[in-house]
Amino acid sequence: MEVPKNLQDCYFFYYSTCKKGSSCSYRHEPSCLGHEEVCKLWLENKCFNRQCTMRHMKIQKPRSQTKCYWEDQPQGCMKPHCVFQHRLPRRAGTGGGSNQGLLQLPMGAPGGLILVPRIL
């Protein structure tokens, strides 16, 4: 039996960014962000709860064993619920670990941030 898309996790929502937003036919459940515990009932095709707090995706290799691509980028990993492996400590609020030594200051736009060097 094929599981309906609205009961399957959207890969892009959980691991990057889903550009389809609310028009995406796959499941976007915010309470599942940051963990990879798969719903045992879903694996048996018995969970029909779109708000289930467990993952509705078969996970072959835990993402925590896969290095985060964004950690080594200039701005670092900015995803607060990133499940990929990070070797640098992650700071609360930013999600990033490679921005150590930088301060975040608000920009003019709502929610905008600018990173500036921290002067000790």
C-alpha positions, 0 to 999 in steps of 0.5 A: 500500500502506497503511503499518501504524500501528506503522511510522508516527511518532506526531505527539504523541510527537514534538511534544508528549505522547502521552496513550496511552503504550504503548497508542498504535498509532503508533511511539514511538522515543526515538532520533528525538527532536530531529531530523527526518531522514526515513528514505528506505527508509520513504518507499519503503515498504521500512523495517519496523524499528520501532527505526529511528533516522530519522523515519517521518513525511512532514515538509512544513515543518521544525519548526525553521522554526516558532516554538515556542508554549511559548517565550513561555509563563510557564514557557518551553519545557521539552521537552529535545528540542524541534525547534521554532524558539527565539529564546532560547538553550536551557539544557542540562538544562531544554530551556527558554530563557525561564527565564533568571535562574531556578534550578531546585530539587528539590521534595518529589515525585521529579522535581519542580522549582520555579523561583525567582528567581536573586539576583545 
